[in-house]
Amino acid sequence: MGFLSAEELEQLLPAETSAFPAPIPTQSVSSDEFMPAAQTEKQRKFEARIKEYGSELARHQGMSRRAFFKTAAGMAAAFVAMNETHGAIYDVSRAEAAIPEMASERAKTLSKQFIMDMHTHFLRDDTRNTGFVRQREAVGKAGWNPALAGKPQTVEDLKFANYFKEVFLDSDTQVACISGSPSEEPRDWFLTNQMKFDARAKVNKEAGAKRMFSHGIMTPGWPGWLDKIEEEMETLKPDSWKGYTIGDNTNKHLAKHPYRLDDEKIMYPFYERLVKWSKDHPSIVNVCIHKGLFPPSVEHKFPHLVGYCHVADVGKAAKDWPQLNFIIYHSGYRWAGGGTAEMAYEQLNRTGRIEWVSDLADIPGQFGVKNVYGDLGQIFAQSTMADPRVCAFMMGTLVKGLGSDHVVWGSDAVWTGSPQWQIEALRRLEIPEEMQKKFGFKPLGPADGPLKRAILGENNARLYNFTPGQRSSLENDRFAQLKEDYLKNGADRSNLTYGYIHKPKA
């Protein structure tokens, strides 16, 4: 719905100062691109359980509840509370929550698992989203990063610095891609393509290894857009291109240039260029496309845009361009940004499907293609925190329809805080047996099993030609050394989320 109106903001609170800092968010959090869903009854029950459970276990450990929730045992306790609220969906035991050594050993064992998150964000220095920036300012703590020692801390520093802390220090993520979002209003781009290029260069230089990728944001249909693509391909060399078929997702009322992926006049000349460039830049064949996050409440306001937000244009484009990979961000999940997981679950019970996720999963079978991928940004976070049954169904649907080698990890961090809780949720998630039998889903398997390893990192590594040699170089680069020092000197995961939450009901 674009930047939130004054009326909408009246219904919200800043997440950083108002949301309970549990290891798993206890309600939907949004940036100001869309309204967050109100806290559900089950989420209220989960919050009450985790508060009670955390207090009990923290007393046994002789620490505060807030400190306990920053530990591996505190994370385990959150998943125990999730199981008690939603049913046994996550692989966790009370013993793991009660015995810190057990939880810490598990976390240490899994910490080397390769995580490649190709869907992350931070905000530009001159963003108009000043409310969001003011909220982030409260999170900054001078001195967390030796690279910033003696340097005055500003709001601008905290945007990128806190992103770095939460993605690379407070989670097991080893490689990330900086993404962005365009707008007809130039000031409202999350980051310009030049800003993403500069951040990528800075991170990789400081690390001494390839830790950061960056998207180039394309704007099909805008005046001179192909010339701009040509110029930025030459000067910025993005790792892949990303687009929003809605045109302008941040300011939907300004969206003048929506487009379809199968528009032969607008898009096919662009695809031709990608194929040509791929001879020197192999990963440029990855076409990353925002889809979904467009529930009926948003459709009601912008009915003319709904035809560009679903996935009906993906199949033909993928079939016509087998040389390219079409990576659908959010996997087309409709029920966020004004919808709820409860709506998705109601639809699942009524139809056995969840739009537009099920539609995406059907494309390989319908069109005979093998170049369509589903990204998990927001789809995983918003469904896991609200109704894990919805999350389990969608994971089963995507793996069954696209293949486990065509589902890719993205967290959409840092809107919902450090991505570690999402990583842990996928490691622990299992599709209930009755759901497996009813829909023909295969189990997701253990945390370090082949399916979850593929989704969390190996599929993205293959798509972006991230070699075993590049992966091994991460083990002893400067970031690895920095993280080792950070953990030894007392890691301090905030458990904060950023943006907005709904005010509690009276």
HELIX and SHEET records of a PDB file:
HELIX    1   1 ALA A    6  LEU A    9  1                                   4    
HELIX    2   2 ALA A   15  SER A   18  1                                   4    
HELIX    3   3 GLU A   41  GLN A   61  1                                  21    
HELIX    4   4 ARG A   65  PHE A   68  1                                   4    
HELIX    5   5 ALA A   72  HIS A   86  1                                  15    
HELIX    6   6 ARG A   94  ALA A   98  1                                   5    
HELIX    7   7 PRO A  100  LEU A  110  1                                  11    
HELIX    8   8 THR A  130  GLU A  137  1                                   8    
HELIX    9   9 PRO A  146  LEU A  148  5                                   3    
HELIX   10  10 VAL A  155  PHE A  164  1                                  10    
HELIX   11  11 LYS A  165  LEU A  169  3                                   5    
HELIX   12  12 PRO A  186  ASP A  188  5                                   3    
HELIX   13  13 ASN A  193  ALA A  207  1                                  15    
HELIX   14  14 TRP A  225  THR A  235  1                                  11    
HELIX   15  15 LYS A  252  LEU A  254  5                                   3    
HELIX   16  16 TYR A  268  TRP A  277  1                                  10    
HELIX   17  17 PRO A  282  VAL A  285  5                                   4    
HELIX   18  18 PRO A  296  LYS A  301  1                                   6    
HELIX   19  19 PRO A  303  TYR A  308  5                                   6    
HELIX   20  20 VAL A  314  ASP A  320  1                                   7    
HELIX   21  21 HIS A  330  GLY A  332  5                                   3    
HELIX   22  22 ALA A  341  THR A  351  1                                  11    
HELIX   23  23 VAL A  357  PHE A  367  1                                  11    
HELIX   24  24 ILE A  379  ALA A  386  1                                   8    
HELIX   25  25 PRO A  388  LEU A  402  1                                  15    
HELIX   26  26 SER A  404  HIS A  406  5                                   3    
HELIX   27  27 GLN A  420  ARG A  428  1                                   9    
HELIX   28  28 GLU A  433  PHE A  439  1                                   7    
HELIX   29  29 PRO A  450  ARG A  453  1                                   4    
HELIX   30  30 ALA A  454  GLU A  458  3                                   5    
HELIX   31  31 ASN A  459  LEU A  463  1                                   5    
HELIX   32  32 PRO A  468  SER A  473  1                                   6    
HELIX   33  33 LEU A  474  ASN A  476  5                                   3    
HELIX   34  34 ARG A  478  LYS A  488  1                                  11    
SHEET    1   A 2 LEU A  12  PRO A  14  0                                        
SHEET    2   A 2 TYR A 500  HIS A 502 -1                                        
SHEET    1   B 8 MET A 116  THR A 120  0                                        
SHEET    2   B 8 VAL A 175  ILE A 178  1                                        
SHEET    3   B 8 MET A 212  ILE A 217  1                                        
SHEET    4   B 8 SER A 240  TYR A 244  1                                        
SHEET    5   B 8 ASN A 286  HIS A 290  1                                        
SHEET    6   B 8 ASN A 325  TYR A 329  1                                        
SHEET    7   B 8 VAL A 372  ASP A 375  1                                        
SHEET    8   B 8 VAL A 407  VAL A 408  1                                        
END                                                                             
